[in-house]
Amino acid sequence: MHFDLFYEISNPPFLERTEAQAYEDAITEITLADELGFRCAWLVEHHFMRHYSHSSKPDLILAALSQRTNAIRLGLGVIPMPLHHPVHIAERVATLDILSKGRIEVGIGRGFSPQEFQVFGKEMGASRNTVDESLEILRLSFNKKPVTFKGEHFQLTQTDILPQTVQTPHPPLWSAAVSPDSFPWVAKQKLGMLAGPFKPWLMTKHDIKHFLDAWESPEKPRIGMTLGIVCLPDRNRAKQVAKQALIWFYQELYKTTLPVLEKLYPSYEHFHELGRFREIMKLGINLTLLETFGLAVVGNPDDCIKQLKKYQAAGVTNMLLAVGAGGTQTEIVQESLRCIAEEVMPAFRSDAN
């Protein structure tokens, strides 16, 4: 199982840092993670989420990281495709692939924020079909030939999309998956799957099985799982750090997602399966609840190894770790990164299994 990182570029008021410092902290942490041997650093694209996410242009941050790191891969996790023209997406991906010398990974998704769709003038109900067409155009751009495409939303005629990617045949492609029908769709498209942190682990574990049942490609399936983590030598200290940071992280996350679950926007009907979980979360989030539902891993290295093994056993190939969950001072995040790299990751290497 591989160890990746997941960043929202959060800036909660209680950290009392500037927005610029939040960026610098993330870049410093990812640069350290490069030295420590983490596989990939993923940055989200979110808009209008004060405090929770200031990563509205992740490609620019990744471009900076491409010049300050050497080995760690750099992930767009994920591009909300309905908000962008697919030609722009292809151009951004190829530019980053060149700058990083072939280290870019690409996650795609439909997006889940009603405000983003409203501000950018997009219809949430049409997002599924838009993603299908955008993904096809992105794949055509990897052929390094002029692209011709005729669809409901996009039409291209012998369009020379430049620059061109350097990875062969193309950067690894992933897709976010939340609703039940999205998991077999991702498998059919032969994409890596990115799950969490929206739903409790028992539900996600069931979704992973559906993904694996639908997987028909000879290539090994790739399954990513995102969750918050604090790993420190002292268990009690890890719990104390996580108590504020992880509760804040998930409270902010569900401020955005719960309205989607409740209003059941067109083509998002399957979110209703989260009903009971939604009601529990409304009563109040606490660390015990997050750990019980498999949304967080907290403790000393032995604790974390034990908890992470259950994800590996279910088929997860990539853990996307929100270390400190955006609500922890960078000195502690860096300490946790070292602890994970030195004490946890070795237990998941092939020769240790």
N, C-alpha and C positions, 0 to 999 in steps of 0.2 A: 504494500500500500504506500502511495506517495503522499508527501506532506506539502501542501500548497498554503498560501496565505490569501486572506480575503479582506479587502479594504473598502469602506464607505467614505473615508476621510471625514469622520465625525468630529464635531467640535462642541461637546456639551458645556453648558455654562459653568459647571462646577470645576472644570479643569482650569479655568481662568487663563486660557491661552488665546492668542490671536489666530485668525484664520490662516495667516501666513505661516505661523508656527505649526499649526495642524498639518499643513502640507509638508513642511520641513521635517517634522517628526516622522511622518509616513515614509518619506524618501530615505531618511536615515535608517529607519527600521528595515526597510526592504533591502537597502544596501548591506546591512548587517546580515540579513537572511541569505543574501547571495553568497557571502563568505561562509555561512554556516551550512550550506548545502540544501536549503529548501528548493523545491522543484520549480514552483511558479508563483508569481504574485498577481492576483486578480483584482482589478478595480471596477467598481460598478459605474453605471451611468444613471444618475438620478437628478431630478430638477426640483427646485422649489421646496426642499426639505431642510429648512433651517435647523441647525444643530445636528440632526441625524446624518445627513450626507451632503457634503460640499463637493462631491466628485461629479460635476456636470460635464466636464470635458476630459474624460480619462485618457484619451489618446494623447493629449498634451503632457499629462503626467508621465505616461509610459514612454513618451519620446525623451523626456528628461532622464528617466530611469535607464533607458537604453544606453545612455552615455556614461552612466555612473555605476553600472553593473557589468558583469562579465559572463556569468553562466545561468543565472536564474531566468526562467522563462517569464514572459510578460503577457497577462491575459486581459482581454476585454470581457468583463463578466457582469452583465451582458449588454450587448447593443440592443436597445429597444427598436427593432426594425421598422415598425409602423411610423415612427417619428422621423425617419430619415429616408432620403432617396437612395436606392441601392447602389447607384453609381458612386455617390459620395462615400458610402460604406466601403465599397471595394477600393476606392482611392486611399482612404484612411488606413485600411488594413495593409495594403501593399507598401505604403510609405513607412509605416511602423516596422514592417518586416525587413525592409532595407536598413533602416536606422539601427535595428537591434541585431542585425546580421543573422536573421532567421530564427528569432526566439519568440515570435508572436503566436498566441493562441486566441481563437475567436469564439466567444460565446454569443449566441443570438437569443432573442426572446420577443414576446409580444408586448411586454410592459404591463404594469398593473395599476398605475396611478391615474385616476380619472382627470386630475388637474393637468397632468402632462398632455393627455390627449386633447383636452379642451383648449389649452393655451396654444398648442401647435396646430390646432385646426384639423385634428384627425378623428375619425369615427372609431370608437372602441369596438363596436360590433363587427367591423370589417377587418380587424387586426389579423385574424387567422389567415385569410386569403392573401393579405398583403405580405405576410411573412413567407408564405409559399413562393410567391413570385420573386420577392427580394432574395431569398436563398438561392433560387435557380439562377438569377442574374449574377449573384456573387460567385457561384460555382463556375458559370460560363466565363467570368473574368479571369479565372485561374488558367484558362486554356491559352492565354497570351495571344489571342486572335480577336479581331473586331467582333463585337457582340451584336447579334440580332435577336430580338425578343418581342413577342406580341402577346400581351396579357390584358386583363381587365383594368389594372392600375398603371402598368408601365409598358411603354413601347420604345424599342431601340432599333435602329437600323445601322448596321455596320459601324457601331460606335467603338472607337479605340480607347479603351479604359486604361489609363496610365497613372502611376507607374505600375510595374508588375512585381508580384511576390518573388522572393528568392528561394523559399522552401519548396521542395519537390515532394509530391505533386502540388501541395498547397499547405498553408498553416492548418494545424488541427482545428476542427470545427466541433463546437459543443452547442447544446441548447438547454435553456432553462426549462424545467418541467414542474408544473404545479397541479393542474387539473388532471383527473384520471386518464382522459383520452389523449393527453399530451405525451404520456410515456410511450405507448406503442407508436405514436407518430414519430417521436425522436428515434426510436429503434428502426422504423421503416426508412427514415432518412439517413441511417447509418452515421448518426452523430453521437458524440459523447453526451452524456446526460448530467445536468447540474440540478441537484435537488436541495431543498431547505433554504432558509430556516423557517419557512412559513408554517409547517405542519409538524405534529408530534411524530417521533421516530416510528412508532408502531404503524402509522399510516404510510409514512414514507417507505418503510420496509416492504409493505404490501405493494406499493407502486413500483419499487425496484424489481420485484418479482414479475410484475406485468411487463416491464421493460425487457427483462431477460427472456421471458417467454416469447416476446415478439422479435427478438434479435435473430436475424438470419444471416448476417454477414460472416465470412470466414475470419474477419479481423476480431481481435479480442475486444469485448465491450468496455467502454470507459464510463465509470460512474463516479460523479463528484458529489460530495455532501458537505454543506456549509453549516458550521455551528460556532458558537462562542466558546472560548477556552481561556482558562488561566491555569498555568502549570508552574508551580514553584516548589523548591525543596521542602518548605514547611507547609503542610496541609492546611493548618488553621489560618495561616497568613494568606494562602491562596483563596480560601473561602471568604475572608474578610475583604480582599481586593475585589473579588468577583461579585460580591453582594451588591455593591453600588453599580459597578460598570455593566454587568450583564442584565440586571433588572432594568436599568435605564435603556439599554440597547433594544431589548424586546418590547418595552413599553412604546418606544418611538416607532419601531417597526410596525406594531399592530395599530398604531394611530392611522397609518396609511392603508394597511390591508383590510382592517375590519369594515370600513365603509364599502369596500368592494364586495366582501362576503355578504354584507347585509342587503345591499341594493340589487345584487345579482345582475350586473350589467350584461347586455346581450353577448352571447357566446362565452360567458363566464359562469354558466349555470352550475357547473359541477362544484363550485366552491361551497355549495350548501352542505357537502359532506363534513365540513368543518364546524357545523353548527354547535355540537356539544362542546367541542374544544373551545370555540369562541366564547361560549357562555362562562366556561371556567376561567378563561383569561380575563374576562370582564370583572370578575370578582377580586382580582388583584394578582399580579405576578410576583412570585418570590423565587429564590434560588432553588429551594427544594422542588418546586413545581417544574422549573426549567430542567433540572437534572432528571427528574422522574420521567418527563416526556421526551428525554433524549435530545434536548435542544442545546445543552451546555455540558461541557466537560471541565471539571474543576478538581484540583487536588495536587498531591505530590506526583512525581513521575510514575510510581507504581499504580496509584489511583488512575491516572490518565491512560496508562497502557491497558489496564483492565477494562476501562470504559470504551476505549477506542477499538478494542478487539471485536466488539459486537458489530460495529459497522463493517469491519473487514470481513467478518463471517457472513454477512448478508450480501457481499459482493462489491462493496464500495472500494474503488481503486484509488481515489483521490480525496483526501480530507482537505477542505478549504477552510482553514482556521482563521477565525476573527480573534486574534490574540489580544486579550484585553478588551475586545468588543468595542473599540473606539472610545471607551470611557475610562482609560487608565493612563497614568503618567508614562511618558515614553521610557523612562529609566526602568520601570517595572516591566513594560512590554519587552524591552530588550533583554532583561533578565529571564523572562519567561521564554523568549525565543531561544536563548542559549540552553535553558533547561530542557526544552523539547528536543533540540538538535542533539544534545549530548547524552540525554538519559532516556528519551522516548523513541526517537526515530530508529536507533539501532535495533530495537525489539521488533521492528516491522520490515527489516531488510530480509531478502529472500533466504540468506544463509542463517537467519535467526528464527525462521518459522519452522 
